[in-house]
Amino acid sequence: MILKRIKVKVNADLETNCYIVVDEKTKEGIVLDPAGNVNEILEILNNLQSMLKYILITHAHGDHIVATNELKQKTEAQVLIHRFDKEGLTNSSINLAEYIGLNNISVPDATIIDDNDILHVRRIRI
């Protein structure tokens, strides 16, 4: 398994983390919380020769979802979020994007996951 952490500057006052996990053998990958800079994420995936399978959102705050739509468009990866956080993907009073200095964000197309669901990125279980 390959694990990469990207420290992302969301705006002048805020940094957050984005993680990339890749199965070394099959090259399938997952991105957790695409906080920004899609080109950097794609460059890392390209360098690892990885095909992105999932975009996993750990929670729907704006600093964790700001690059989701663009990354999904460029990779066709499936967006996943826990059922209790899904409303935040389209509700600005929950995702707080404008409060932290981002434009309004809406991620309308996500698949719900639940507690105890297991994601398979080939041999990796999340």
Secondary structure, DSSP 8 states (H G I E B T S, - for coil): -EEEEEEEEEETTEEEEEEEEE-TTT-EEEEE---S-HHHHHHHHHHTT-EEEEEEESS--HHHHTTHHHHHHHH--EEEEETTTGGGGT-HHHH-TTTTT---------EEE-TT---EETTEE-
